[in-house]
Amino acid sequence: MGGGSYAEWAMLTVNALRVELGKSYRGTCDLLAEMPGILAEIGLSRVPHFTTVHAWFVEVPTERWRAFLGASAQKRSGHAALDATGFDRDHPSRHYAQRAHYHLRALKVTALVDVETLYITDIHSAAGKPSDFRVGPQVARRNAGDLRSLAADSGYDSMAFRGGLRENGVRPLIKHRILAPFDHAHNGRMDTDAYNQRWMAETAFSSLKRTLGATVHARSWWLEFREMTLKATVYNLRRSVRYS
């Protein structure tokens, strides 16, 4: 897979380093050539060609990148927040979008964030603007075994969503949209301190954009989704190094 006699974990690491450095594939390999110590730590005896690094990024299955993200967020309290934000698409991506007759200029990115550790434990990217209450259950189902509570704003308001969380032993902390007087009562009974931890998701997004940029650079939608997963992984690894 990916070309060359390289271990998959080494190529995952090189691609993570590429995101950390904010460099192109070629630029990352040029820097690695000047850092033999780093190369040795990665377990590489020689610098891979930049096209090989790109090939691995393309060919490693998305499930593997998700597993990489999961492994980078090992410390979890079980109390999470769900929120969404937008990431810009850069000029090469826009050129691709014009050729492919896509006209959206941003990705909608939904993240599941542990409110105590601020690790991003899962991420969902969409080229369009899917409703939050449709995306939320997808993310929650993938992580139900690790969750004890889930906080989200009223965009995720859905009785079916709450019911699904409770069936999996997850406490829903999701604001009700005010459609009737009793919705005020529902919101009033919610644990305010626990619900307010929802803001930790926005904190994680802010930190990710500030340190790793608010733009994706891949030239196709599905690689942009993968790039966002890798950005979240690098964000987690940065936190691990900083607070270890």
KELO-96433 format. One record per residue: residue in one letter; x, y, z of N, C-alpha, C in turn. Coordinates in steps of 0.2 Angstrom, whole numbers. Example, Ala and Ser with C-alpha at 12.3 -4.5 7.8 and 13.67 -1.06 7.14 Angstrom:
+----+-------+-------+-------+-------+-------+-------+-------+-------+-------+
! aa !   npx !   npy !   npz !  capx !  capy !  capz !   cpx !   cpy !   cpz !
+----+-------+-------+-------+-------+-------+-------+-------+-------+-------+
!  A !    66 !   -28 !    39 !    62 !   -22 !    39 !    66 !   -16 !    39 !
!  S !    64 !   -11 !    35 !    68 !    -5 !    36 !    64 !     0 !    39 !
+----+-------+-------+-------+-------+-------+-------+-------+-------+-------+
***
This chain:
+----+-------+-------+-------+-------+-------+-------+-------+-------+-------+
! aa !   npx !   npy !   npz !  capx !  capy !  capz !   cpx !   cpy !   cpz !
+----+-------+-------+-------+-------+-------+-------+-------+-------+-------+
!  M !     4 !    -6 !     0 !     0 !     0 !     0 !     4 !     6 !     0 !
!  G !     3 !    11 !    -4 !     6 !    18 !    -4 !    13 !    18 !    -7 !
!  G !    16 !    12 !    -9 !    22 !    12 !   -12 !    28 !    12 !    -8 !
!  G !    33 !     9 !    -9 !    39 !     9 !    -5 !    39 !     4 !     1 !
!  S !    44 !     2 !     4 !    44 !    -3 !     9 !    44 !     1 !    16 !
!  Y !    38 !     4 !    17 !    38 !     8 !    23 !    32 !     5 !    27 !
!  A !    33 !     6 !    34 !    28 !     3 !    39 !    22 !     9 !    38 !
!  E !    16 !     6 !    39 !    10 !    11 !    39 !    11 !    16 !    44 !
!  W !    12 !    14 !    50 !    12 !    18 !    56 !    18 !    24 !    55 !
!  A !    23 !    22 !    51 !    28 !    27 !    50 !    25 !    33 !    45 !
!  M !    21 !    30 !    40 !    18 !    35 !    35 !    13 !    39 !    38 !
!  L !     9 !    36 !    43 !     4 !    40 !    47 !     8 !    46 !    51 !
!  T !    13 !    44 !    54 !    17 !    49 !    57 !    20 !    54 !    53 !
!  V !    22 !    53 !    47 !    25 !    58 !    42 !    19 !    62 !    40 !
!  N !    14 !    60 !    39 !     8 !    64 !    37 !     6 !    68 !    43 !
!  A !     6 !    66 !    49 !     4 !    70 !    55 !     9 !    76 !    55 !
!  L !    16 !    74 !    54 !    21 !    79 !    55 !    20 !    84 !    49 !
!  R !    18 !    82 !    43 !    16 !    87 !    38 !    11 !    92 !    40 !
!  V !     6 !    90 !    44 !     0 !    94 !    46 !     3 !    99 !    52 !
!  E !     7 !    96 !    56 !    10 !   100 !    62 !    14 !   105 !    59 !
!  L !    18 !   104 !    54 !    23 !   109 !    51 !    19 !   114 !    46 !
!  G !    14 !   112 !    44 !    10 !   116 !    39 !    14 !   117 !    33 !
!  K !    17 !   111 !    31 !    21 !   111 !    24 !    17 !   107 !    19 !
!  S !    20 !   107 !    13 !    18 !   103 !     8 !    21 !    96 !     8 !
!  Y !    19 !    92 !     4 !    22 !    85 !     4 !    30 !    86 !     3 !
!  R !    31 !    89 !    -2 !    38 !    90 !    -4 !    42 !    94 !     1 !
!  G !    39 !    99 !     4 !    42 !   103 !     9 !    44 !    99 !    16 !
!  T !    39 !    95 !    17 !    40 !    90 !    23 !    46 !    86 !    22 !
!  C !    46 !    83 !    16 !    52 !    78 !    15 !    58 !    82 !    15 !
!  D !    58 !    88 !    12 !    64 !    92 !    12 !    67 !    93 !    19 !
!  L !    62 !    95 !    24 !    64 !    96 !    31 !    67 !    89 !    34 !
!  L !    63 !    84 !    33 !    65 !    77 !    36 !    72 !    76 !    34 !
!  A !    74 !    78 !    27 !    81 !    76 !    25 !    86 !    80 !    29 !
!  E !    84 !    85 !    33 !    89 !    89 !    37 !    88 !    87 !    44 !
!  M !    84 !    82 !    46 !    83 !    81 !    53 !    83 !    73 !    54 !
!  P !    90 !    71 !    53 !    91 !    63 !    54 !    88 !    60 !    61 !
!  G !    89 !    64 !    66 !    86 !    62 !    72 !    79 !    61 !    72 !
!  I !    75 !    65 !    69 !    68 !    64 !    69 !    66 !    58 !    64 !
!  L !    70 !    58 !    59 !    69 !    52 !    54 !    70 !    46 !    58 !
!  A !    75 !    45 !    62 !    76 !    39 !    66 !    71 !    38 !    71 !
!  E !    68 !    43 !    74 !    63 !    42 !    79 !    57 !    39 !    76 !
!  I !    55 !    41 !    69 !    50 !    39 !    66 !    51 !    31 !    64 !
!  G !    57 !    29 !    64 !    59 !    23 !    61 !    60 !    22 !    54 !
!  L !    63 !    28 !    51 !    64 !    28 !    44 !    72 !    28 !    43 !
!  S !    74 !    24 !    39 !    81 !    24 !    37 !    83 !    29 !    31 !
!  R !    78 !    31 !    28 !    79 !    35 !    22 !    72 !    40 !    22 !
!  V !    73 !    45 !    18 !    68 !    50 !    17 !    63 !    47 !    12 !
!  P !    57 !    46 !    13 !    53 !    44 !     7 !    52 !    50 !     2 !
!  H !    50 !    48 !    -4 !    49 !    53 !    -9 !    42 !    56 !    -7 !
!  F !    41 !    62 !    -9 !    35 !    66 !    -7 !    29 !    63 !   -10 !
!  T !    30 !    60 !   -16 !    24 !    57 !   -20 !    22 !    51 !   -16 !
!  T !    27 !    47 !   -13 !    25 !    41 !    -9 !    21 !    43 !    -2 !
!  V !    23 !    49 !     1 !    19 !    51 !     7 !    12 !    53 !     5 !
!  H !    11 !    56 !    -1 !     5 !    58 !    -3 !     1 !    51 !    -5 !
!  A !     4 !    47 !    -8 !     1 !    40 !   -10 !    -2 !    37 !    -4 !
!  W !     2 !    37 !     2 !     0 !    34 !     8 !    -6 !    37 !    11 !
!  F !    -6 !    44 !    11 !   -12 !    48 !    13 !   -18 !    46 !     9 !
!  V !   -18 !    45 !     3 !   -23 !    44 !    -1 !   -26 !    36 !     0 !
!  E !   -21 !    32 !     1 !   -23 !    25 !     0 !   -25 !    22 !     7 !
!  V !   -22 !    24 !    13 !   -24 !    22 !    19 !   -31 !    23 !    20 !
!  P !   -35 !    18 !    22 !   -42 !    18 !    23 !   -44 !    24 !    28 !
!  T !   -50 !    27 !    27 !   -52 !    32 !    32 !   -53 !    29 !    39 !
!  E !   -55 !    22 !    39 !   -56 !    19 !    45 !   -50 !    19 !    49 !
!  R !   -44 !    19 !    46 !   -37 !    19 !    49 !   -36 !    25 !    52 !
!  W !   -38 !    31 !    48 !   -36 !    37 !    51 !   -41 !    39 !    57 !
!  R !   -47 !    36 !    57 !   -51 !    37 !    62 !   -48 !    33 !    68 !
!  A !   -45 !    27 !    67 !   -42 !    24 !    73 !   -36 !    28 !    76 !
!  F !   -33 !    31 !    71 !   -27 !    35 !    73 !   -30 !    41 !    78 !
!  L !   -35 !    44 !    76 !   -38 !    49 !    80 !   -40 !    46 !    86 !
!  G !   -43 !    41 !    87 !   -46 !    38 !    93 !   -40 !    36 !    97 !
!  A !   -34 !    34 !    95 !   -28 !    32 !    99 !   -25 !    38 !   101 !
!  S !   -26 !    44 !    98 !   -23 !    50 !   100 !   -27 !    53 !   106 !
!  A !   -33 !    51 !   107 !   -37 !    54 !   113 !   -39 !    48 !   118 !
!  Q !   -33 !    46 !   121 !   -34 !    40 !   125 !   -37 !    42 !   132 !
!  K !   -36 !    48 !   134 !   -39 !    50 !   141 !   -46 !    53 !   140 !
!  R !   -51 !    49 !   142 !   -58 !    52 !   141 !   -62 !    51 !   148 !
!  S !   -66 !    56 !   149 !   -69 !    56 !   155 !   -76 !    53 !   154 !
!  G !   -78 !    52 !   148 !   -85 !    50 !   146 !   -90 !    56 !   146 !
!  H !   -88 !    62 !   148 !   -93 !    67 !   147 !   -91 !    72 !   141 !
!  A !   -95 !    72 !   136 !   -93 !    75 !   130 !   -98 !    81 !   128 !
!  A !   -95 !    85 !   123 !   -99 !    90 !   120 !   -99 !    89 !   112 !
!  L !  -104 !    91 !   109 !  -105 !    91 !   102 !  -106 !    97 !    99 !
!  D !  -102 !    99 !    94 !  -103 !   106 !    91 !  -101 !   106 !    84 !
!  A !  -102 !   111 !    80 !  -100 !   111 !    73 !   -97 !   118 !    71 !
!  T !   -93 !   118 !    66 !   -90 !   125 !    64 !   -88 !   124 !    57 !
!  G !   -86 !   129 !    54 !   -84 !   129 !    47 !   -77 !   129 !    46 !
!  F !   -74 !   126 !    41 !   -67 !   126 !    39 !   -67 !   128 !    31 !
!  D !   -63 !   133 !    30 !   -62 !   136 !    23 !   -59 !   131 !    18 !
!  R !   -60 !   131 !    12 !   -57 !   127 !     7 !   -52 !   132 !     3 !
!  D !   -46 !   130 !     2 !   -41 !   134 !    -1 !   -42 !   134 !    -9 !
!  H !   -38 !   138 !   -12 !   -39 !   140 !   -19 !   -38 !   133 !   -24 !
!  P !   -33 !   129 !   -22 !   -34 !   123 !   -27 !   -40 !   119 !   -26 !
!  S !   -43 !   119 !   -20 !   -49 !   115 !   -19 !   -55 !   119 !   -22 !
!  R !   -55 !   125 !   -22 !   -60 !   129 !   -26 !   -59 !   128 !   -33 !
!  H !   -53 !   127 !   -36 !   -53 !   126 !   -43 !   -56 !   119 !   -44 !
!  Y !   -54 !   114 !   -40 !   -57 !   107 !   -41 !   -65 !   108 !   -40 !
!  A !   -67 !   112 !   -36 !   -75 !   112 !   -35 !   -78 !   115 !   -41 !
!  Q !   -75 !   120 !   -44 !   -78 !   123 !   -51 !   -78 !   117 !   -56 !
!  R !   -73 !   113 !   -57 !   -72 !   108 !   -62 !   -78 !   103 !   -60 !
!  A !   -79 !   101 !   -54 !   -83 !    96 !   -52 !   -90 !    99 !   -51 !
!  H !   -91 !   105 !   -52 !   -98 !   109 !   -51 !  -100 !   109 !   -44 !
!  Y !   -96 !   109 !   -39 !   -97 !   111 !   -33 !   -96 !   118 !   -31 !
!  H !  -100 !   121 !   -27 !  -100 !   128 !   -26 !   -99 !   130 !   -19 !
!  L !   -99 !   125 !   -14 !   -98 !   127 !    -7 !   -91 !   129 !    -6 !
!  R !   -90 !   134 !    -2 !   -83 !   136 !     0 !   -81 !   134 !     7 !
!  A !   -85 !   130 !    10 !   -82 !   128 !    17 !   -85 !   121 !    18 !
!  L !   -81 !   118 !    23 !   -84 !   111 !    25 !   -87 !   113 !    32 !
!  K !   -92 !   109 !    33 !   -96 !   109 !    40 !   -93 !   103 !    44 !
!  V !   -89 !   105 !    49 !   -86 !   100 !    53 !   -89 !   100 !    60 !
!  T !   -91 !    94 !    62 !   -94 !    92 !    69 !   -89 !    88 !    73 !
!  A !   -88 !    90 !    79 !   -83 !    87 !    83 !   -86 !    85 !    90 !
!  L !   -84 !    79 !    92 !   -86 !    77 !    99 !   -80 !    78 !   103 !
!  V !   -81 !    82 !   108 !   -75 !    84 !   112 !   -76 !    82 !   120 !
!  D !   -71 !    79 !   122 !   -71 !    77 !   130 !   -71 !    83 !   134 !
!  V !   -76 !    85 !   138 !   -76 !    91 !   141 !   -71 !    92 !   147 !
!  E !   -68 !    87 !   149 !   -63 !    87 !   154 !   -56 !    87 !   152 !
!  T !   -55 !    84 !   146 !   -48 !    83 !   144 !   -47 !    88 !   137 !
!  L !   -53 !    90 !   134 !   -53 !    94 !   128 !   -50 !    90 !   122 !
!  Y !   -49 !    83 !   123 !   -47 !    79 !   117 !   -53 !    79 !   112 !
!  I !   -52 !    79 !   106 !   -57 !    78 !   100 !   -57 !    70 !    99 !
!  T !   -63 !    67 !   101 !   -63 !    60 !   101 !   -66 !    57 !    94 !
!  D !   -70 !    62 !    91 !   -72 !    60 !    84 !   -74 !    66 !    80 !
!  I !   -74 !    65 !    74 !   -76 !    71 !    70 !   -80 !    69 !    64 !
!  H !   -84 !    73 !    61 !   -88 !    72 !    55 !   -88 !    78 !    51 !
!  S !   -86 !    77 !    45 !   -85 !    82 !    40 !   -91 !    81 !    34 !
!  A !   -93 !    87 !    32 !   -98 !    87 !    27 !   -97 !    92 !    22 !
!  A !   -98 !    91 !    15 !   -97 !    96 !    10 !  -103 !   100 !    10 !
!  G !  -109 !    98 !    12 !  -115 !   102 !    12 !  -116 !   105 !    19 !
!  K !  -122 !   106 !    20 !  -124 !   109 !    27 !  -130 !   104 !    30 !
!  P !  -128 !    98 !    32 !  -133 !    94 !    35 !  -135 !    96 !    41 !
!  S !  -141 !    95 !    43 !  -144 !    97 !    49 !  -141 !    94 !    55 !
!  D !  -140 !    98 !    60 !  -136 !    95 !    66 !  -139 !    89 !    69 !
!  F !  -146 !    89 !    69 !  -149 !    84 !    73 !  -149 !    77 !    69 !
!  R !  -147 !    77 !    62 !  -145 !    71 !    58 !  -138 !    69 !    59 !
!  V !  -134 !    74 !    60 !  -127 !    72 !    61 !  -125 !    69 !    68 !
!  G !  -128 !    73 !    73 !  -127 !    71 !    80 !  -128 !    63 !    81 !
!  P !  -133 !    60 !    79 !  -134 !    53 !    81 !  -129 !    49 !    78 !
!  Q !  -127 !    50 !    72 !  -121 !    47 !    68 !  -115 !    46 !    73 !
!  V !  -113 !    52 !    75 !  -107 !    53 !    79 !  -108 !    49 !    86 !
!  A !  -114 !    50 !    89 !  -115 !    47 !    95 !  -115 !    40 !    95 !
!  R !  -118 !    37 !    90 !  -118 !    30 !    89 !  -111 !    27 !    89 !
!  R !  -107 !    30 !    85 !  -100 !    27 !    85 !   -96 !    27 !    91 !
!  N !   -99 !    32 !    96 !   -95 !    32 !   102 !   -99 !    31 !   108 !
!  A !  -105 !    28 !   107 !  -109 !    26 !   113 !  -106 !    23 !   119 !
!  G !  -102 !    18 !   117 !   -98 !    14 !   122 !   -94 !    18 !   127 !
!  D !   -91 !    24 !   124 !   -87 !    28 !   128 !   -90 !    34 !   132 !
!  L !   -97 !    35 !   131 !  -100 !    41 !   133 !  -104 !    39 !   140 !
!  R !  -104 !    44 !   144 !  -109 !    44 !   150 !  -114 !    50 !   149 !
!  S !  -112 !    56 !   146 !  -116 !    61 !   145 !  -114 !    65 !   139 !
!  L !  -119 !    68 !   136 !  -118 !    72 !   129 !  -121 !    78 !   130 !
!  A !  -118 !    84 !   129 !  -121 !    91 !   129 !  -121 !    94 !   122 !
!  A !  -126 !    97 !   120 !  -127 !   100 !   113 !  -132 !   105 !   114 !
!  D !  -131 !   110 !   109 !  -136 !   115 !   109 !  -143 !   113 !   106 !
!  S !  -147 !   118 !   105 !  -154 !   116 !   102 !  -154 !   114 !    95 !
!  G !  -149 !   115 !    91 !  -148 !   113 !    85 !  -149 !   105 !    84 !
!  Y !  -147 !   102 !    90 !  -147 !    95 !    90 !  -154 !    92 !    93 !
!  D !  -158 !    97 !    94 !  -165 !    95 !    98 !  -168 !    90 !    93 !
!  S !  -169 !    84 !    96 !  -173 !    78 !    93 !  -175 !    73 !    99 !
!  M !  -181 !    72 !    99 !  -183 !    67 !   104 !  -180 !    60 !   102 !
!  A !  -180 !    58 !    96 !  -177 !    52 !    94 !  -169 !    52 !    96 !
!  F !  -166 !    57 !    95 !  -159 !    57 !    97 !  -158 !    56 !   105 !
!  R !  -162 !    60 !   109 !  -162 !    59 !   116 !  -163 !    52 !   118 !
!  G !  -169 !    49 !   115 !  -170 !    42 !   116 !  -165 !    37 !   115 !
!  G !  -162 !    38 !   109 !  -156 !    34 !   107 !  -150 !    34 !   112 !
!  L !  -149 !    40 !   114 !  -144 !    41 !   119 !  -145 !    37 !   126 !
!  R !  -152 !    38 !   128 !  -154 !    35 !   135 !  -153 !    27 !   134 !
!  E !  -155 !    25 !   128 !  -155 !    18 !   127 !  -148 !    15 !   128 !
!  N !  -143 !    19 !   126 !  -136 !    17 !   127 !  -133 !    19 !   133 !
!  G !  -137 !    21 !   138 !  -134 !    23 !   145 !  -131 !    30 !   145 !
!  V !  -132 !    34 !   140 !  -129 !    41 !   139 !  -134 !    46 !   142 !
!  R !  -132 !    50 !   146 !  -137 !    56 !   148 !  -137 !    62 !   143 !
!  P !  -143 !    63 !   140 !  -143 !    69 !   135 !  -143 !    75 !   139 !
!  L !  -139 !    80 !   137 !  -139 !    87 !   139 !  -140 !    91 !   133 !
!  I !  -146 !    91 !   130 !  -147 !    94 !   124 !  -153 !    99 !   125 !
!  K !  -152 !   105 !   124 !  -157 !   111 !   124 !  -163 !   109 !   120 !
!  H !  -169 !   111 !   122 !  -175 !   110 !   118 !  -176 !   117 !   114 !
!  R !  -178 !   117 !   108 !  -180 !   123 !   105 !  -186 !   125 !   108 !
!  I !  -187 !   131 !   108 !  -193 !   134 !   111 !  -199 !   134 !   106 !
!  L !  -203 !   129 !   106 !  -209 !   128 !   102 !  -215 !   129 !   105 !
!  A !  -215 !   128 !   112 !  -221 !   128 !   116 !  -219 !   130 !   123 !
!  P !  -223 !   132 !   127 !  -222 !   134 !   134 !  -218 !   129 !   138 !
!  F !  -220 !   122 !   137 !  -217 !   117 !   141 !  -209 !   116 !   140 !
!  D !  -207 !   119 !   134 !  -200 !   118 !   132 !  -196 !   122 !   137 !
!  H !  -198 !   128 !   139 !  -195 !   132 !   144 !  -194 !   127 !   151 !
!  A !  -199 !   123 !   152 !  -198 !   119 !   158 !  -193 !   114 !   157 !
!  H !  -193 !   111 !   151 !  -188 !   106 !   150 !  -181 !   109 !   151 !
!  N !  -180 !   114 !   148 !  -173 !   118 !   149 !  -172 !   120 !   156 !
!  G !  -177 !   122 !   159 !  -176 !   124 !   166 !  -174 !   118 !   171 !
!  R !  -176 !   112 !   169 !  -174 !   106 !   173 !  -167 !   103 !   172 !
!  M !  -164 !   106 !   167 !  -157 !   103 !   165 !  -152 !   106 !   169 !
!  D !  -147 !   101 !   171 !  -142 !   103 !   175 !  -137 !   108 !   171 !
!  T !  -138 !   115 !   174 !  -135 !   120 !   170 !  -127 !   120 !   170 !
!  D !  -124 !   118 !   176 !  -117 !   117 !   176 !  -114 !   112 !   171 !
!  A !  -118 !   106 !   170 !  -116 !   101 !   166 !  -117 !   103 !   159 !
!  Y !  -123 !   106 !   157 !  -124 !   109 !   150 !  -119 !   114 !   148 !
!  N !  -117 !   118 !   153 !  -112 !   124 !   151 !  -106 !   121 !   149 !
!  Q !  -104 !   115 !   150 !   -98 !   112 !   148 !   -98 !   111 !   140 !
!  R !  -103 !   112 !   137 !  -104 !   112 !   130 !   -99 !   117 !   127 !
!  W !   -98 !   122 !   130 !   -93 !   127 !   127 !   -86 !   125 !   126 !
!  M !   -84 !   119 !   129 !   -78 !   116 !   129 !   -77 !   114 !   121 !
!  A !   -82 !   112 !   118 !   -81 !   111 !   111 !   -79 !   117 !   107 !
!  E !   -82 !   122 !   108 !   -80 !   129 !   105 !   -72 !   130 !   106 !
!  T !   -70 !   129 !   113 !   -64 !   130 !   115 !   -59 !   126 !   111 !
!  A !   -61 !   120 !   110 !   -56 !   115 !   106 !   -56 !   117 !    99 !
!  F !   -61 !   119 !    96 !   -61 !   122 !    89 !   -57 !   128 !    88 !
!  S !   -58 !   132 !    93 !   -54 !   139 !    93 !   -46 !   137 !    93 !
!  S !   -44 !   132 !    97 !   -37 !   130 !    98 !   -35 !   127 !    92 !
!  L !   -39 !   123 !    89 !   -37 !   119 !    83 !   -36 !   124 !    77 !
!  K !   -40 !   129 !    76 !   -40 !   134 !    71 !   -34 !   138 !    72 !
!  R !   -33 !   140 !    78 !   -27 !   145 !    80 !   -20 !   141 !    78 !
!  T !   -20 !   135 !    80 !   -13 !   132 !    80 !   -12 !   128 !    73 !
!  L !   -17 !   126 !    70 !   -16 !   122 !    64 !   -20 !   125 !    58 !
!  G !   -23 !   130 !    59 !   -26 !   134 !    53 !   -33 !   132 !    52 !
!  A !   -37 !   137 !    49 !   -44 !   136 !    48 !   -46 !   134 !    41 !
!  T !   -41 !   131 !    37 !   -42 !   130 !    30 !   -39 !   123 !    29 !
!  V !   -43 !   119 !    24 !   -41 !   113 !    22 !   -38 !   113 !    15 !
!  H !   -33 !   109 !    13 !   -29 !   110 !     7 !   -30 !   105 !     2 !
!  A !   -33 !    99 !     4 !   -34 !    94 !    -1 !   -38 !    96 !    -7 !
!  R !   -37 !    92 !   -13 !   -41 !    94 !   -19 !   -47 !    91 !   -20 !
!  S !   -49 !    86 !   -16 !   -56 !    83 !   -17 !   -59 !    83 !   -10 !
!  W !   -66 !    82 !   -11 !   -70 !    82 !    -5 !   -68 !    76 !     0 !
!  W !   -67 !    70 !    -2 !   -66 !    65 !     2 !   -59 !    65 !     6 !
!  L !   -54 !    68 !     2 !   -47 !    70 !     5 !   -48 !    75 !    10 !
!  E !   -52 !    80 !     9 !   -53 !    86 !    14 !   -56 !    83 !    20 !
!  F !   -61 !    78 !    20 !   -63 !    75 !    26 !   -58 !    71 !    30 !
!  R !   -53 !    68 !    26 !   -48 !    64 !    29 !   -43 !    69 !    32 !
!  E !   -42 !    75 !    29 !   -37 !    80 !    32 !   -40 !    83 !    38 !
!  M !   -46 !    84 !    39 !   -49 !    86 !    45 !   -48 !    81 !    51 !
!  T !   -49 !    75 !    49 !   -48 !    69 !    54 !   -40 !    70 !    56 !
!  L !   -36 !    71 !    52 !   -29 !    71 !    53 !   -27 !    77 !    57 !
!  K !   -30 !    83 !    56 !   -29 !    89 !    59 !   -32 !    88 !    67 !
!  A !   -37 !    85 !    68 !   -40 !    83 !    74 !   -35 !    79 !    78 !
!  T !   -32 !    74 !    75 !   -27 !    70 !    78 !   -21 !    74 !    80 !
!  V !   -18 !    78 !    76 !   -12 !    82 !    78 !   -14 !    86 !    83 !
!  Y !   -20 !    89 !    83 !   -22 !    94 !    89 !   -22 !    90 !    96 !
!  N !   -24 !    83 !    95 !   -24 !    79 !   101 !   -17 !    78 !   104 !
!  L !   -13 !    76 !    99 !    -6 !    74 !   100 !    -2 !    80 !   103 !
!  R !    -4 !    86 !   101 !    -1 !    92 !   104 !    -3 !    93 !   111 !
!  R !    -9 !    92 !   113 !   -11 !    92 !   120 !    -8 !    87 !   124 !
!  S !    -7 !    81 !   121 !    -4 !    76 !   125 !     4 !    78 !   127 !
!  V !     7 !    81 !   122 !    14 !    83 !   123 !    14 !    88 !   128 !
!  R !     9 !    93 !   127 !     9 !    99 !   132 !     8 !    97 !   139 !
!  Y !     3 !    93 !   140 !     1 !    91 !   147 !     3 !    85 !   150 !
!  S !     8 !    81 !   146 !    11 !    75 !   149 !    16 !    76 !   154 !
+----+-------+-------+-------+-------+-------+-------+-------+-------+-------+
***
